[in-house]
Amino acid sequence: MPSQDRVDRRTFTKLAGAGALAGMAGCLGGDDEPSIRPMEVESIPTDEYEDSLHIWNWYVQWVEWGAERFEEEYPDVSTTVDAYSQPSQWYSQLQAGNHEIDSVGTTAEWVDRAMSNDFLEPLPVNRMPNWENIDDRFKEPVLEHFSDDDGGVYALPHSMSVFPTLVYNENNFDSPPTSWDILWDDEYEDRMALMAHYSAAVCQIGALYTGQDPNDPDDFEDIREALIQQKPLNLTYGDEHETHMQMFINEDIDVGTHTSGRINMANYLHDADHVSWTIPEEGAVYTTDLLAVPTNAPNPRANLNFLNFMLSDEALEEFVRVFAYKTPLEDLEEKVRGKEGIPDALVDDILWDDEMMERLHWARPLDQDVQERYDEIWTEVQAA
C-alpha cells in the first residue's frame, strides 16, 4: 500500500573508477564470481562480495544516503540507485525477466504477490546481525506471513505508518475526533477528502465504521451501503500522496484520511502544525514498508552487506530524520531522542505504545475473496 510516501524520485548513480575496483581485496566480479544464493551465505557481513550493487526504491533520499555511506565502508563496490513511484514498476520488470535488480522497496501486498510467483529470494535473517535491532512487535507479522520452513524471510521491515488514519485540522476542532463517524457528518460536507489510491484504502474505513475487522469483514453489503452513503460528503478522493497532503496543509479540507507518516511530514518538514492525525475508538490499520530481494539478484553478498547496514541504528535513525516516519527500531526512543534534526515532538508521535498497538490492525495481505469483494465495492462506490 501504502503507503506510500516518497519525496525525491530522481535517479542516483555513483560509479567508482575501474582501476580502483580491480585491486580491492575481497571483491568479486565478472566471470570469477561463484554462483551463490543469499540463504547459502554463512555469515554477514561477508568477507568476499561482488563489485556492484543495483538498488531500486521509492524512498530515494534515504537509499541514496545509505548507498553513499555503504561505499565509504566498501569503496570497491559501485552502487546504482533507481527510483520509482509504484511497486508495479519493479514488479513488471521481474515479470519481464529482468535479473539486474539487487533489492527493491515494497509493501506487504506486493511481497505476497511476488512470493506467489517465486519472484523473491528468502534471506538468512538469523545470520544478519542488525535483524536483532528490529522490535519484535514488527518482526512477528513479517515472520508469520513472509518466512519459510528453512528460516528464510522474504522481506525486511524498515518503516511503518498508520493508514487509513483520521486526519483533522486543529484550527477547526476543539479536540481530536474520537470516531470514524465524523466522516459521515454532513457538517463537514465538501470539507473532507479520503485517500483512495487502492480499493482497500476506503473499504477498510467502511469496515471499521461498521464495527468489522478491516482485514476479514463478514458483512460486505453493510460496507458498500455505508460508503455509498458517505460519498456525497467528500470533496474528492485522493489518489496521489503529495497532492492529498497539500490539501490538508492548505486547509482546503478539515477532515479526512491519509497516512500518519505523511501527516508527520506535513508537521515537521512543511511546518504545518495545524494538521494532526488520530486513531478513532474503532481502531485503524497500519502498513509496513519493506526491503526485498528479487530471485537471482546478481550481487547477493554485496546486497546482504548493504541490507544489514540499512537495518542498523544509524540507517533507521536517518529514515526518521529524512521522512518523519516511524521505524521498527527496538528501544526507538532511546536511539532517536535528542538526535540532531529529530524534534522531540516527532519522537512522541512515532512512539507507539502497547495500548495503541492493541487498537491497530496490521495491513496483512488480504485473502483473495476479501480483495475481490473490496474491488467490487470500490467500483460500485465510484459509480454511485
C-alpha positions as CSV (number, residue, x, y, z in Angstrom):
1,M,0.0,0.0,0.0
2,P,0.8,2.5,1.1
3,S,1.8,3.7,1.6
4,Q,3.3,5.1,0.2
5,D,5.1,8.2,0.5
6,R,8.0,9.5,-1.5
7,V,9.8,12.8,-1.6
8,D,12.7,12.6,-4.0
9,R,12.3,10.4,-7.1
10,R,15.4,11.3,-9.0
11,T,17.8,8.6,-10.2
12,F,21.2,8.5,-8.5
13,T,24.3,6.7,-9.9
14,K,27.7,6.5,-8.3
15,L,30.4,4.5,-10.1
16,A,34.0,4.1,-8.7
17,G,36.9,4.1,-11.1
18,A,37.6,0.8,-12.8
19,G,41.3,0.9,-11.8
20,A,40.3,1.3,-8.1
21,L,37.9,-1.7,-8.3
22,A,40.4,-4.0,-9.9
23,G,42.8,-4.2,-7.0
24,M,40.5,-4.3,-3.9
25,A,40.8,-7.4,-1.7
26,G,37.5,-9.3,-1.0
27,C,35.8,-8.0,-4.2
28,L,34.4,-10.5,-6.7
29,G,33.4,-9.5,-10.2
30,G,32.9,-10.7,-13.7
31,D,33.3,-14.3,-14.7
32,D,35.2,-15.1,-11.5
33,E,32.1,-14.7,-9.3
34,P,30.9,-18.0,-7.9
35,S,27.2,-18.8,-8.0
36,I,25.7,-18.4,-4.6
37,R,22.2,-17.5,-3.2
38,P,21.5,-15.5,-0.1
39,M,20.5,-18.5,2.1
40,E,23.8,-20.1,1.3
41,V,25.8,-17.2,2.9
42,E,27.1,-18.4,6.3
43,S,27.9,-15.1,8.0
44,I,27.1,-11.4,7.4
45,P,29.0,-9.1,6.7
46,T,30.7,-11.3,4.2
47,D,34.5,-11.3,3.7
48,E,34.0,-11.6,-0.1
49,Y,31.4,-9.7,-2.1
50,E,30.6,-8.6,-5.6
51,D,31.9,-5.3,-7.0
52,S,28.5,-3.7,-7.9
53,L,25.0,-3.2,-6.5
54,H,21.8,-2.1,-8.3
55,I,19.1,-0.8,-5.9
56,W,15.5,0.1,-6.7
57,N,13.5,2.0,-4.1
58,W,10.9,4.7,-3.7
59,Y,12.4,6.3,-0.6
60,V,15.2,7.6,-2.7
61,Q,16.7,10.1,-0.4
62,W,17.2,7.5,2.3
63,V,18.6,4.9,-0.1
64,E,21.0,7.4,-1.7
65,W,22.3,8.3,1.7
66,G,22.6,4.6,2.5
67,A,24.5,3.9,-0.7
68,E,26.9,6.7,-0.1
69,R,27.6,5.5,3.5
70,F,27.9,1.9,2.3
71,E,30.5,3.0,-0.3
72,E,32.6,4.6,2.5
73,E,32.9,1.2,4.1
74,Y,33.0,-0.8,0.8
75,P,34.8,1.6,-1.6
76,D,35.3,-1.3,-4.1
77,V,31.5,-1.6,-4.6
78,S,29.9,0.7,-7.2
79,T,26.2,1.4,-6.4
80,T,23.3,2.5,-8.7
81,V,20.0,3.7,-7.1
82,D,17.0,3.9,-9.3
83,A,13.7,5.5,-8.3
84,Y,10.1,4.6,-9.0
85,S,6.7,5.7,-7.7
86,Q,4.6,2.4,-7.7
87,P,5.5,-1.2,-6.8
88,S,4.0,-2.3,-10.1
89,Q,7.1,-0.8,-11.8
90,W,9.6,-3.1,-10.3
91,Y,7.2,-6.0,-10.4
92,S,6.7,-5.6,-14.1
93,Q,10.4,-5.7,-14.5
94,L,10.6,-9.1,-12.7
95,Q,7.7,-10.4,-14.8
96,A,9.7,-9.5,-17.9
97,G,12.7,-11.4,-16.6
98,N,14.9,-8.5,-15.5
99,H,17.6,-10.1,-13.3
100,E,19.7,-7.0,-12.9
101,I,18.0,-5.7,-9.7
102,D,19.5,-6.5,-6.3
103,S,16.9,-5.1,-4.0
104,V,13.6,-3.3,-4.0
105,G,11.4,-1.3,-1.6
106,T,7.9,-2.5,-1.4
107,T,4.8,-3.2,0.7
108,A,3.1,-6.3,2.2
109,E,0.6,-6.7,-0.6
110,W,3.4,-6.8,-3.3
111,V,5.6,-9.1,-1.2
112,D,2.8,-11.6,-1.1
113,R,2.2,-11.3,-4.8
114,A,5.8,-11.7,-5.7
115,M,6.3,-14.7,-3.3
116,S,3.3,-16.4,-5.0
117,N,5.2,-16.2,-8.3
118,D,8.6,-17.1,-6.9
119,F,10.0,-13.6,-7.6
120,L,11.7,-13.1,-4.3
121,E,14.7,-14.7,-2.5
122,P,14.5,-15.8,1.1
123,L,17.1,-14.0,3.3
124,P,19.1,-15.5,6.2
125,V,18.0,-13.1,8.9
126,N,19.3,-15.3,11.7
127,R,22.8,-14.6,10.3
128,M,22.1,-10.8,9.8
129,P,23.3,-9.0,12.9
130,N,21.1,-6.0,12.6
131,W,18.0,-8.1,12.4
132,E,18.3,-8.0,16.2
133,N,17.6,-4.2,16.1
134,I,14.0,-4.8,15.0
135,D,11.2,-4.6,17.5
136,D,9.6,-8.0,18.0
137,R,6.1,-6.4,17.5
138,F,7.0,-5.6,13.9
139,K,9.0,-8.8,13.3
140,E,6.2,-11.1,14.2
141,P,3.7,-10.3,11.4
142,V,6.6,-10.5,8.9
143,L,7.7,-13.8,10.2
144,E,4.2,-15.2,10.2
145,H,3.4,-14.2,6.6
146,F,6.7,-13.9,4.8
147,S,9.0,-16.7,6.0
148,D,9.7,-20.3,5.1
149,D,10.5,-23.6,6.9
150,D,14.2,-23.1,6.4
151,G,14.4,-19.8,8.4
152,G,14.4,-17.6,5.3
153,V,12.5,-14.3,5.4
154,Y,11.3,-12.7,2.2
155,A,11.1,-9.1,3.3
156,L,12.7,-6.8,5.9
157,P,10.6,-4.1,7.6
158,H,12.1,-0.6,7.8
159,S,9.2,1.7,8.4
160,M,5.5,1.8,9.2
161,S,2.6,4.2,9.1
162,V,-1.0,4.2,10.3
163,F,-3.2,4.1,7.2
164,P,-6.0,4.8,7.0
165,T,-5.7,7.2,9.9
166,L,-8.1,10.0,10.7
167,V,-6.7,13.4,9.9
168,Y,-8.1,16.7,11.1
169,N,-7.4,20.5,11.1
170,E,-6.8,21.6,14.7
171,N,-8.0,25.1,13.9
172,N,-11.5,23.7,13.4
173,F,-11.6,21.1,16.2
174,D,-11.5,21.8,19.9
175,S,-10.3,18.2,20.5
176,P,-9.4,15.2,18.3
177,P,-12.4,13.4,16.7
178,T,-12.9,10.1,18.5
179,S,-14.8,8.1,15.9
180,W,-14.9,7.3,12.2
181,D,-18.5,8.7,12.4
182,I,-17.0,12.1,11.7
183,L,-16.7,11.1,8.1
184,W,-20.4,10.6,7.9
185,D,-21.2,14.0,9.5
186,D,-22.8,16.4,6.9
187,E,-21.5,19.4,8.9
188,Y,-18.2,18.7,7.0
189,E,-19.7,18.2,3.6
190,D,-17.2,19.2,0.9
191,R,-14.6,19.9,3.6
192,M,-13.4,16.3,3.8
193,A,-11.4,14.0,1.5
194,L,-10.4,10.4,1.7
195,M,-7.1,8.9,0.4
196,A,-8.2,6.3,-2.0
197,H,-5.3,5.1,-4.1
198,Y,-6.5,1.4,-4.0
199,S,-9.8,-0.3,-3.1
200,A,-9.0,-1.4,0.4
201,A,-8.0,2.2,1.4
202,V,-11.6,3.2,1.5
203,C,-13.2,-0.2,2.2
204,Q,-11.3,-0.7,5.3
205,I,-12.7,2.6,6.7
206,G,-16.1,1.2,5.9
207,A,-15.3,-2.0,7.8
208,L,-14.1,-0.1,10.8
209,Y,-17.1,2.3,10.8
210,T,-19.5,-0.7,10.7
211,G,-17.6,-2.4,13.5
212,Q,-15.9,-5.1,11.4
213,D,-12.4,-6.5,11.1
214,P,-10.9,-4.5,8.2
215,N,-8.8,-7.5,7.0
216,D,-11.6,-10.0,7.3
217,P,-15.1,-8.4,7.3
218,D,-18.2,-10.5,7.4
219,D,-20.8,-8.1,6.0
220,F,-19.7,-6.6,2.7
221,E,-23.1,-5.2,1.9
222,D,-23.0,-3.1,5.1
223,I,-19.7,-1.7,4.0
224,R,-21.0,-1.0,0.5
225,E,-24.1,0.9,1.8
226,A,-22.0,2.9,4.3
227,L,-19.5,4.1,1.7
228,I,-22.2,5.0,-0.9
229,Q,-23.9,7.0,1.9
230,Q,-20.6,8.7,2.7
231,K,-19.6,9.6,-0.8
232,P,-21.6,12.8,-1.4
233,L,-19.9,14.4,1.6
234,N,-16.4,14.1,0.0
235,L,-14.8,17.0,-1.8
236,T,-12.7,14.4,-3.6
237,Y,-11.0,11.0,-3.3
238,G,-7.2,11.4,-3.2
239,D,-5.0,9.2,-5.4
240,E,-1.6,10.8,-5.0
241,H,0.1,11.2,-1.6
242,E,1.8,14.6,-2.1
243,T,-1.3,16.3,-3.5
244,H,-3.5,14.9,-0.8
245,M,-1.1,16.1,1.9
246,Q,-1.1,19.6,0.4
247,M,-4.9,19.8,0.7
248,F,-4.6,19.4,4.4
249,I,-1.7,21.9,4.6
250,N,-3.5,24.5,2.5
251,E,-6.7,24.0,4.6
252,D,-8.7,23.1,1.6
253,I,-10.2,20.3,3.8
254,D,-10.8,20.0,7.5
255,V,-11.0,16.2,8.0
256,G,-10.3,13.0,6.1
257,T,-7.8,10.3,5.9
258,H,-4.1,10.0,5.0
259,T,-1.1,8.1,6.4
260,S,0.3,9.1,9.7
261,G,3.8,9.3,8.1
262,R,2.6,11.9,5.6
263,I,1.0,14.0,8.3
264,N,4.2,13.8,10.3
265,M,6.0,15.1,7.2
266,A,3.4,17.9,6.9
267,N,4.1,18.8,10.6
268,Y,7.9,18.6,10.7
269,L,9.1,19.1,7.2
270,H,6.5,21.6,6.0
271,D,5.7,23.5,9.3
272,A,2.0,22.6,9.1
273,D,1.4,22.2,12.8
274,H,-2.3,22.7,12.4
275,V,-2.7,19.2,10.8
276,S,-3.0,16.3,13.1
277,W,-3.8,12.6,13.0
278,T,-5.6,10.4,15.5
279,I,-6.7,6.8,15.9
280,P,-10.5,6.6,16.4
281,E,-12.0,4.4,19.1
282,E,-13.0,1.8,16.5
283,G,-9.3,1.4,15.6
284,A,-7.2,1.8,12.5
285,V,-4.8,-0.1,10.2
286,Y,-1.0,0.3,10.0
287,T,1.1,-0.6,7.0
288,T,4.7,-1.7,6.7
289,D,7.3,-0.8,4.1
290,L,9.9,-3.4,3.4
291,L,13.1,-4.3,1.6
292,A,13.1,-7.4,-0.6
293,V,15.5,-9.2,-2.9
294,P,14.4,-10.4,-6.4
295,T,15.1,-14.1,-7.3
296,N,18.5,-14.5,-9.0
297,A,19.6,-11.0,-7.9
298,P,23.2,-10.7,-9.3
299,N,25.1,-9.5,-6.3
300,P,23.9,-11.5,-3.3
301,R,26.9,-10.9,-0.9
302,A,27.3,-7.2,-1.5
303,N,23.5,-6.9,-1.2
304,L,23.3,-8.7,2.1
305,N,26.0,-6.5,3.5
306,F,24.0,-3.4,2.3
307,L,20.7,-4.7,3.7
308,N,22.3,-5.4,7.0
309,F,23.5,-1.8,7.1
310,M,20.1,-0.5,6.2
311,L,18.7,-2.2,9.3
312,S,21.3,-0.5,11.5
313,D,20.5,2.0,14.2
314,E,22.3,4.7,12.1
315,A,20.3,4.0,9.0
316,L,16.9,3.7,10.7
317,E,17.6,6.9,12.6
318,E,18.3,8.6,9.3
319,F,14.9,7.4,8.0
320,V,13.2,9.2,10.8
321,R,15.2,12.3,10.1
322,V,14.5,12.4,6.4
323,F,10.9,11.2,6.2
324,A,9.5,11.7,9.8
325,Y,8.1,8.1,9.7
326,K,8.2,5.6,12.5
327,T,10.9,2.9,12.1
328,P,10.8,-0.5,13.8
329,L,13.9,0.0,16.0
330,E,13.9,-1.7,19.3
331,D,14.2,1.0,22.0
332,L,13.3,3.6,19.5
333,E,13.0,6.5,21.9
334,E,16.5,5.8,23.4
335,K,18.0,5.7,19.9
336,V,16.4,8.8,18.4
337,R,15.5,11.2,21.3
338,G,17.8,14.3,21.3
339,K,19.4,13.5,17.9
340,E,20.1,16.4,15.6
341,G,17.2,17.0,13.1
342,I,14.7,14.9,15.0
343,P,12.4,17.1,17.2
344,D,11.2,15.7,20.5
345,A,7.6,16.2,19.4
346,L,8.2,13.9,16.4
347,V,9.7,11.3,18.7
348,D,6.5,11.4,20.7
349,D,4.5,10.9,17.5
350,I,6.4,7.8,16.5
351,L,6.4,6.0,19.8
352,W,3.5,3.6,19.6
353,D,2.8,2.1,23.0
354,D,1.2,-1.2,23.7
355,E,-2.2,0.4,24.2
356,M,-2.1,2.0,20.8
357,M,-0.9,-1.3,19.2
358,E,-4.0,-3.0,20.6
359,R,-6.2,-0.7,18.5
360,L,-4.2,-1.3,15.3
361,H,-4.7,-4.0,12.7
362,W,-1.6,-4.8,10.6
363,A,-2.4,-4.5,6.9
364,R,-1.6,-8.1,6.0
365,P,-2.1,-9.4,2.5
366,L,-5.9,-9.8,2.1
367,D,-7.4,-13.1,1.2
368,Q,-8.4,-13.3,-2.4
369,D,-12.1,-13.3,-1.7
370,V,-11.8,-10.2,0.5
371,Q,-9.7,-8.4,-2.1
372,E,-12.2,-9.3,-4.8
373,R,-15.2,-8.1,-2.8
374,Y,-13.4,-4.8,-1.9
375,D,-12.6,-4.3,-5.6
376,E,-16.3,-4.8,-6.4
377,I,-17.4,-2.4,-3.6
378,W,-15.0,0.3,-4.6
379,T,-16.1,0.1,-8.3
380,E,-19.8,0.4,-7.2
381,V,-19.0,3.4,-4.9
382,Q,-17.1,5.2,-7.6
383,A,-20.1,4.7,-10.0
384,A,-22.7,5.7,-7.4
